[in-house]
Amino acid sequence: MKTYHEIPYAYLGRPPASLWEVRAAVREQVARGKKHIDENSIFQGIAEMREIEAKAAISTKSARRNEERRRTAEKTKPQAKREQAVSREENSGHKRPTVPAVVTPDEDEIIEAFDDIDVR
C-alpha cells in the first residue's frame, strides 16, 4: 500500500508550482554551477521561467499579428492599384486598347525557320 505524505512549503506565501517546474528550476541552477540550491533559489528560477514564457507568448502573438498584417497588405495592394488604374481610365476618357485574339495558322501557312535557304 502506498502512503502519501503532504509536505508543505517552508513559506506558504509562495505560488503553487508543478513538479516539472521545480525540476526544471533545479536543473537550470545546476547547469549554472550553483552549489547550494534552496527553496528561495528554486522559486526565483520558477519566476524567471514564467517571465520568459510570458514574454515569448507576447512576442509570438505580436509576430503572428504583424505577419498577418503584412500578408493582408500585400493582398490588397495589387487590387487597390488596379482599382486606381480603372478609375483613371474611366475619368480620362481613353480606352485601353483591346488585344486581338491569338490566331493559329493553318497547316499550309506554317513557315519553318530557314526553309528557303539552300545549304551546300
Secondary structure, DSSP 8 states (H G I E B T S, - for coil): ---------SSTTS----HHHHHHHHHHHHHTT-S---HHHHHHHHHHHHHHHHHHHHHHHHHHHHHHHHHHHHHHHHHHHHHHHHHHHHHH--------------GGG---TTTT----
